[in-house]
Amino acid sequence: MAWPEAVCPTLVAARTRGSFPYANDPTGYLRRSSQRTMSKASKIKSFDPNSPGSPNADIYGLPFTTAEADIVLVPVPWEVTTSYGGGTSHGPQAIFDASFQVDLFHPEFPELWKRGIAMDEIPQALLEQSKALKKEAQQVMEVLMEGGDAKKRAKAKKALDRINAECAVLNDWVQQRTTYWMDQGKLVGLVGGDHSTPLGFFRAQAARHKEFGILHIDAHLDLRVAYEGFTYSHASIMYNALPIKQLTKLVSVGIRDFCEQENDVFLKNKERVRIVRSADVRRQQYEGITWREQCDAIIASLPQKVHVSFDIDGLDPTLCPNTGTPVPGGFQYEEATYLLSRLVRSGRTIIGFDLVEVAPGKDEWDANVGARLLFHLCGVMAVR
């Protein structure tokens, strides 16, 4: 199904060509043409990681194009089905802007910046499409909550069908875009956007790996079945991931909020799904079990290859006050990064990650935390 041309002509044209947005600039050279004359080795030699990043540089102030970087970040500015707070479609740009405040020397990964990290172009067409469809989604939610006459219900049903179809197109685009960069030999991370965005990435992983697991860090289980009628709701991402046969284990950690339906889905999939509630983590700690022991138990449930799906609301809401559906409790920053570091030290391979639901507020605090967490995710993924 094509994107409505009035809203998203770039993607319509791209689909007609059988290619991607920015197909004429797949490596980002056009937006950083001044960097084209230097090799990656020359850039590493001449770059001063202690100086402020150039405003014309890529994420974290680094000088590398996506062609040169070992790590490519795919931004997906999308939040059509968010059901409480909003703003996460602006997450990729906010994280990009805040990343210039992150020092490049990471004690665990001191050479990380030399690997090269670059963000793919932020597709403005997706952002505009998201804004338009979200307005329609709000009408659907209004009818669901308040009812309406036959005409209003018919209009809402038409909007719902259109949203479900367009979200399916988005999933296809994400699968194609992440596959494109993996085919170039890149380590790939996705930056959302709401938590519906990585489904296409999961499918791309399934096409490359006979089996893999997902370490899902979140306040919510995200096992709702077509929440509010939206097949690809942000609250349904892990339910939609379960039909992927190559996904052999889903370990959801930091959970504080879920409904009876989600519990039923879990009980039907107990062999593949493990839940670690935040309340149980704290109870065990109060009784003398260390976080290291808890991390090792979590990691033991995962297979060799792991995709990390990190919803920022898995953290304590003081670290992400503007995220869409905050819940009291959650991890402190160093608890989360310790788990990620412990995961890679176990010998497991992080085959990719997504960082979602970062929503900028009146200041850049949420984006600052997101940018620092993103840098750590890049670090653990780069360990091979």
N, C-alpha and C positions, 0 to 999 in steps of 0.2 A: 504494500500500500504506500503510495507516494505521500510525502509531506505536503500539506497545503501550500501551494506556491506563494500565496499572498503573505504567508508568515515565514516561510523557510525556503526561499528560492535557491539558496546555496546547496542545500541537501537534495532538493529536487534535481538540480543540474548534476550533482555528483552521482546520484543514483542512475540517472540517464546515461552517464558515462561509464557506469559500472565501477566507479572508483569512490574515493573519499572526499570530504571537504578538504581543501588545501592540497588537492592532488597535484597541482602545479608547483607546490612548495612543500613536499612531504618531509623535508629535513629541517625546515625552518630557516633556510639560508636567506630567503628574501627579506625576512624581518630582521636579520642580523647580518646584512651584507658586508658590513665593515669587518667582520670576523672571517671572511671566506679565504683570505690570503694566507692565513697561518695554519700550520698543521696542529694536531692535538698535542704532539710532543713539544712543539714550540710554545704553545699556549701554557702548558704546564710549567715550562722553564721560565717563562716571562711573567707569569701570574703571581701576584703577591697575596696570599690568603689572609694576611693580617690587615690589609687595607679595605676601606669601604668598597662595596661592589659598584661597578659602573651602572648607571640607570639604564643603559642599553644592553646589559648582560641578561643572562637567563636566570632561572630560579636560584636562590642563594647567592646571587651576584657572580655566578660562575660564567666563564667565557665560552662554554662548549655548546655547539649545536646538537640537535638530536641525532645527527649523523655520527657525531664524534662521541657522544656520551654513552657509557655502558648502561646507564639507567635512564629510562624514558618514562615520564609520568604522563598519563592520558587524562586530561581534565574532562569531566562530564557535568556541565552546569544545568542540572535537571532536578526539579522538585514538584512534579505535577500532582502527586497524590499525598503530599504532606498534610496531616490531619490536625495539627495543633499549631505550633509555632512555624515560622517560615524563614527564608533567607539563605538556605543552604545552597541554592543554585549559584550564589555569589561566593561560595566557599573557595573554589579554585583560584579566583582572582585575589581574594583576600589573603589566602595562604601564600600565593606568589609574592604579593606586596610585603607581607610580614617576614618572609624568608630572608630578606636582606639584613635583618637584625640577628640572625643566627650565626654565631661564630663557627668557622669551618673546622676548627680543631676539635674533634670528638675523641675523648680519651680511649674509648673502646675501638674506634675505627679511625685512627689518625690519618690514614692515607685515603679515606673515602672520597674526598673532593677530587682527587686525581683520577678516580674512575670516571668521573663526569656524570653529572645529573642534569637533565634538561626536561623542560615541560613542553609537550606538544602544544600546538596552537589551541587556545581556548575557542571553541566553535560558537561564535555569537549567534549563529542560526539556531543552535540548540537552545540557547538561553532565551531567545525570543519565542521559540516554539513552546518552551516550558511555561513562560509567562501567559501565553494565550490559552494553553490547555488548562493551566491551573485555575483560571477564571471559570472555565466550564466545569472543572472538577468541584469547585465551590458550590456551583448551582446543583450539582448532583448530590452533594452532601446536605445541602439545605433541604432538598425534597426528601431525602432519607430521614432527616431529623424532624422536619416540620410537616411533611406531607404537601399536598397540592392538588389542584384539579387535574382532570384528564389531560388537558393541553400541556400543563406544566410537567406532569409525569412523563408524557411522551417526549417532550423536549429533553428532559433529563436522561431518558433512556437512550436517545440518539447521541447525546453528548458522551454518555458512558461507553457506548460502543466505539465511538470515535477515539476516545482516550485509550481504551484497551488496545485498539489497533495501532495507534501511534506509539504507544509504549512498546509494543512488539517490534516496531521498526527501530526504535531506540536500542533495544536489546541486540538486534541484528547489527546495527552500526557499531556498538561497543565490541561485539565479538569480532567483527571485521577489523576494527582499528587496533585492538590489542593483539590480534593474530598477525597483523601487518608488522608491528614492531617486534614481536617475538620471532617472526620469520627473518628479521634483520639481525637476529642474534642478541637482541636487547633484553635486559632485565626490566620487567614492566610493572609499574604500579598505577593504580587508578585513583584519581582524586575527585570525589563527588562534591556536590550533589547529594541527593538523598540515598537511602540504603537500597532502593530498587536498582540503582545503576550498575552494580557489578554482575548481574545475572549473565549477561553476554560474555563477560570475562571468565566466569566459571565454566561456561560452555566452551570457550576457547581453551581453557586448561584441560577440559575433558577430551578434547580432540588431540592433545599432545601427550597425555599421561594416562596409562592404563588404570592407575588408581591414585587418588590423592585425598587428603583430608582438609577440612577447614577449621582453623582456630578462629572462633567467632567471639569477639569481645564486644559486649553490648549490655545495655540496661534491660533490653527486651529480647524475647525469644524470636520474634519475627517469624512465627509459624502460623500466623492467621491465614485462613483460606479466603482469598480474594476480599480482603478487608474493605468494607464499604462498597463492595461491588467491583472494585478495581483489581483486575487479575494480577497486575504487576505492582501492587501497592508496596510502599516502603516497609510496611508491616508484614509483608508476605514473602520477603526475599528468601528466607531459609526454607520455607515451605516449597517455593518454586525451585529451589536448588535440589531438593530431595529426589526428584525424578532422574537426576543425572547419575547414571549407573556407576560411573568412575569415581564418584564421591562416596568413599567407603566409610568415612567417619566425620561427623559434625560434632565439635566440642564447643559448647556455648558457655562462656565464662563471664562472671560479673552480673548475672541476671538478677533483676529486682522486680520485674513487672511482667506478668503474663496472664492470659485468660484461660478459662476451662477448655475451650476449643483447642488452644495450643497445647495444653497438658494432654489432651486426648491424642493429638498428633504425635506428641513425644512418646506416649505409651505404646502406640502402634509401631513406633520405629526405634524402640529401646536398644536394639542391636547396633544401630548406626548413629544414634544421637546420645550425647551425654550432656547433662546440664550441671553447671557449677554455680549455685546461687551465691550472690554476694553475702547474704546473711549467714550461710553455712561457712563461707571462708572466714568471716569474722568470729563466729562461734568457735571454730576450731582453733583460731589464733588465741582467743581468750583462754582456751583450755590447754595451751602450750605447744601446739603444732606450729612450726615455722613456715613462713612464706616459701622458703626454698623447698621444703618438703611438699607443700601444696602444689607448687609449680611442677615439680618432678612427677607428681601424680597426674596432673593435667596433661603433661607432655607424653606420659606413658600411654595415654589413650590414642595418640595420633600416629598415623603411618609415617613412612619415611619422607614423603613429599607433602608439604603443607602450604596452603594458601591462607594468609591472614586477612580476615575481614574485620576491620576495626571501625566500629561506630563510636564517635567521640563521646557519646553519652554513656559509654562504658566507664568513663572517668567520673570522679566526683564532680557534681555540677558547678562547684566553685571554679573549676578549670574550664568549663564550657557553658557559662550561664545563658548563652543565647541559642544553644542547640534546640531543635524543634520539640523534643519530648523529654525534658530532664526529669530524673528520678533521684530522690535522696539516696545517699550511699555511694558505692562505686569505688574504683581504684584511685589511689594517688598516682601521680605521674611516674615516680620511680618504681612503684609496684608494677605498673604496666610495662615499662621498659625493661625491668628485670625479667619478667616473664618472657618477653620477646628475646632477650639475650640468652636466657637459659634454654629457650627452644633451639636456637641455632647452635649453642654449645653442646647440645645433646647429640649432634651429628646429623640432625634432620636438615633437609634442604627447603628453604622458603622459595617456592616457585613463583610467587607473586603476592601482591597485597592490594587491598583497597582501603582508603581512609575516607570516611563519609560523615555527613551530617554536621560538618563544621559550618556554623552560621555566624557571620560577622555582626557585631553590635555597634554601639556608638563609638567604641574604641576598638583597638585591634587585639584585645586580650585573647579572644577565642582563636583568632587566626595565628597569633603568636604561639600559643600552645600547639595548635595544629601543625604549624611549620616545623616546630622542634620535634614533635612526634613523627612527622613525615621523614625528617632527616634520620631519625633512629631506625625507622622502618627500612629506609634505603640502606642503612648500614648493615642490618641483619640480613637483608636479602642479598647483599653483595658478598657475603661470606660463602666461599665455595671451597 
